[in-house]
Amino acid sequence: MVQEKVTISNRTLQWKCVESRTDSKRLFYGRFFLAPLMKGQADTIGIAMRRALLGEIEGTCITRAKSEKIPHELFTLAGIQESVHEILMNLKEIVLRSNLYGTRDASICVKGPGYVTAQDIILPPSVAIVDNTQHIASLTEPIDLCIELQIERNRGYHIKPQNNFEDRSFAIDAVFMPVRNTNHSVHSYGNEKQEILFLEIWTNGSLTPKEALHEASRNLIDLFIPFLHAEKGSLHLKKNQHRIALPLFTFHKKLPKLRKNKKEIAFKSIFIDQSELTPKIYNCLKRSNIYTLSDLLNNSPEDLMKIEGFCPEDVKYILGILEVEKHLLMDFPKKKL
């Protein structure tokens, strides 16, 4: 069992995984506790974590299918036991695990008779199937079944748009949520002023409950980082206007102070969202587990070029920001692109 201690003010919080089991390849369960919490804190954390677990974690799904032999969703192919609609519903249930960015192409091309399962899907290198036995279709005759697929990584639940059958492609409802369900309960801890929080998490197998808890916590923290660095009076609402002026969080104001107090301020406390990074660069870095200046400095330009979705211009843009302070770059690996 996992157990950790975190000191908060004059209290030492403890969290522990008290139960963990695998009911099937597509159903993992975990139960965790956090204590001691002050009265009311358990509900605050429990409600926030439940929303983050269900809505802030990304997952990977099949979002579109296409076949030249299928003119519309209500069509029935000779030699296939299932209807086209049933095949699309089976594709919707396929559980994938990946760290891909954007969309990728996949395909199915099999010859009957026989069963078509998730194992028959030809996937890009960045995607893996959680359960190869998931059923897709049953071919009762020696026919060829070829389907082009589109795979996407996103969050939440996306309802398919109205299908346009002219290109013979079919949008599929996508459930990107790796967490299938989560509950929290609050109990007294020692005395009436302290509480203990229990969290229960069920996942679809693409993440373990512990991984889901870590990812949800990290994403929840990311949402509050701007408030931690907002200066007094920097947030103001113009009279008779609905626009809010926010300050730019940049490294530039912090670099001189960092240079004078290197021993006192750790690079790991400076997050990448404090820089003037483009949304694309920020998202790519975050997906590569680069969250702080310390993480960034531990990667050479060659390492950054290996990040999926990056190009030389993106790396040069990052170097341009870091070069504002020449002394800071002494710790950055010096390699040419």
N, C-alpha and C positions, 0 to 999 in steps of 0.2 A: 504494500500500500504506500502511496505517496503522501508524505507529510512535510509541510513547510511552515516556517515561522517568519513573520514579518513584524517589525517593531513600528508601531504608529503612536507618536506622542509618548505617553507614559504606559501604553498598553502593548502587549505582544499578541498579535493576531496569529492564529494557527488555522491552516486549512489542510484537509486530508481527504483522500479518496477512500471512502469506507466500503464501497462495493463496486465491482467491475465485472461485467460478464459479456459474453458473445452469444446471443441467442441464435443467430444465423449469420451468414456472410453479409446480409443487408440489414442487420439489426444489432447494434451495440448499445449497451446500457452502462451508465456510470452514476454513482451517488457521491456527493461531496458535502463537506461541511466547512463553515467558516465561523470562528468564535475567538474571544468573546466580543460581542458588539453591543454598543449602547442602545438603549430603548429606542425603537423606531428605525434604526439603521438597517436591520435585517430585511425589512420590507422594501426599503429604498434600494438596496443592492439587488434583492431578488427580482423586483419588477424590472429594473434596468437591465439586468443580465438576461432575463427571459426575452425581452424585446431584442436585445443584441444577438442572442443565440438564434432566434428565428428570423431576424431581418438583416443582420449585418455581416453574415458569413457568406462567402461566395461558394458556388458549386458549379458543376459542369453537367450539361445536358445535351441531348440531341434535340435540335430545334427545327429541323427541316429535313424532309425526305423528297427524293425525286426519282422517277422512273419513266422511261419513254413508253413503256407498255401500259401505263396506268393513266387513263384520261381524266378521271375524277375520283374522289374519295369513296363514292358509293359503288365503284366498279368492282366486279368479282372476276378474278383470274382463274381460268381453267387449270386444274392441276394443283391448286393451292387450297387447303382446307379452310383457312381463315379468310375473312373479307379484308379489303384494303383498310377499312376503318379499324379492325381488330389489330392488324399489323402495326398501324400507326400508334395505337394505344400500347402495344407491347414495346415499341421503340421508346415511347415516353417513359416507361418504367426502368429502362436500362440505367444502372448506376455507374457513373464514371468518376475517376479520380485524376486530377491534373493540376498543373500550375500554369496553364496556357494563358496567353493574353490575346483577347479578341476572339475571332472565329477560326475554325479549322475544318478541313474537308475529310470525310471518311467514306467508306463504301462497303457494300455487301455484294458479293458475286458468287453464287453457289449453283450447283446443278443437282436436280432431284433424281430419284425420290430420296427423302430424308428429312430430318429436322434441321431448321435454321435456328441457331442460338446466338447469344452475344459473342461467343468465341469466333464466329464467322465474320465479325466486323473487322475490317482492315482499318486500323487507327494510326494517326500520326504518332511520332515517338514520344510526344509530351503527354499522351493520354493513356490511361490504363483502365481496364474493366475490373470492377470489384467482384462480380459474380458471373463467370463464363457460362453458367448453365441457364441463364435467363432465356426463356423461350420467345421466339419472334414469329416463326411460321412453320407450317408442316407442308412439305411438297409431296404430293401423292403420285406424281407422274414425272418422267424424265424431262423436265423443263428447266430452263435457265431463269434465275431470279437475280436481277441486278438492280440495286438501289443506291443512289448517291445520297450521302448524308452530310448535314452541316452540324458541327459541334460548337457550342458557345459556353463561355464562362461568365456568370453574372450572379446576381443575388435576388432573393424574393421569388415571387410567382408571376410568370408572364403568360397572359392569355393570348392565344394565337389570333392574328388578324384574320379578316375574311380572306379565304383562299382565292387566288387568281389562277385558274386551272390552265391558262394559256401556255405557261411554261412547264406544265405537268409537274409542278413542285407543290408540296403540302407542308404548311406550317404546323408545328406540334406544340401544344401547351407545355411549358417548361416549368418544372418545380426545381429551382436551383438550390433550395435549402437543404444542406446536409443534415440539419437537426430536424428530426421528425416530430419530436415533442419534448417539452421541458416543464417541470413543476418546481415550485419552491415552497418550503414550509418553515415556520418560525416557532421556536420553543424557548422557554426560559433557560437561563444558564447561570446556575449558582445562586443568583438573587433576582429580585424583581427589576433591577436596573440594567441587567445584562441579558443578551439574547444569543441564540445560536441559529445560524441559517443553514438549512439543508437544501441542496440543489440536485434534482434528478434530470438526467439528460439521456435521450434516445437519439441515435444517429443512424444514417442509412448505410454505414460501412465505409463511406469515402473518407470520413474522419472518425477518430476515436472520440469518446466524450471528453477526455482530457485535452485533446487537440482543439476540439470545438470550444471548450471553456477558455483556453489560452487565446484563440483567435478572436472570440467575441470580446474578451477583456481588452485585448490590444486595440481592436477597432473602436471600442467605446472610449478608451483613453485618447485615441487620436482625435476624436470629435471635440474634446475639451482642451486640447493643447493650446489653441489660439487664446483662450481666456487666461491661461497661466502666464502668457507673455504680454498681455495687453497692458499698456501703460495707463496710469490714471488720467482720465480726461481725453483719451485717444478715441473713444467711441462716442460719437455725438450724432444727434438727429437734427437735420436742418429744418428750420421753421417752415411749416406749410409744405414740406416735401416728405416723400416716403423713402428717399434714398438714405442709406446709412454710410457714413464715411469711416472706413477702417484703415488702420495703419498698415504699411507693408512690413512684414516680419523678415528682416534680412540679417545675414551674418555680419554685414558691414559695421553696424553699430556695436557689435559685441567683440569684434576681433581685437581692438586695442586693449580692452579689458582682459581678454583671454591671454594676450601676450604677457601682460604684467602679472597675471595670477594663474599661470599654467598649473601650478601645484594645487591650487585651491579649487579650480573649476575643471571638472573632467569633461573631456570632449563628448563622452557618452550622454551628457545631460543636454546637449544641443541637438535638437531634432531637425531633420532635413526640411520639414515644412516651414522652417524659419527662413529659408532661402528663397530666392526668386526663381524657383524651378518651374518649368512649364508643367501643366497637368500630366502630359504624357510621360515626361522624365520622372516626375514624382511617383506616378503609379507603377512604372517599371522598377524603380528602386525599391518601393514598398513590397512588390511581389517577389523581389529577390532578397527579402529580409534585411534590407538596408534602411534603418530608421533614424540613425543618429550620425553626427559628423564623425564620430569614432569609427562607425561601420564603414563610412565612405572612405576615410583615410586608409583603411585596411585593405582597400582594393586598388590595384594598379589600373592604368588605362586599358591594358589588355583584358583585365578581369571585367571591367565595365563593358567592353565591347562584346563580351560573351553573353551579356544580359539580353534576353529575348526582347526584340522590338527596338533595340538601341542601334544607332548609326554613328559614324565618326563625328558628325556635327553635334550630336547630343553629348558625347564625351568632351568635346572641346568647349561646349557651353558650360559644363560642370567645372572644367579646369579654369575657365575664365572667371567663375565666381570665387574659386579657391585662391586664385592668384592675386586677389585683392590684398592679401597679406602674405608677402613673400616668406616671412619667417615660419608661417604656419605650414608651408609646403615642404619644409625640411623633412617632415615625417611622411610625406606622400611619396610612394615609390616612383622614381624617375625613369620612365620608359617611354620611348617614342611610339606613336600610333603606327 
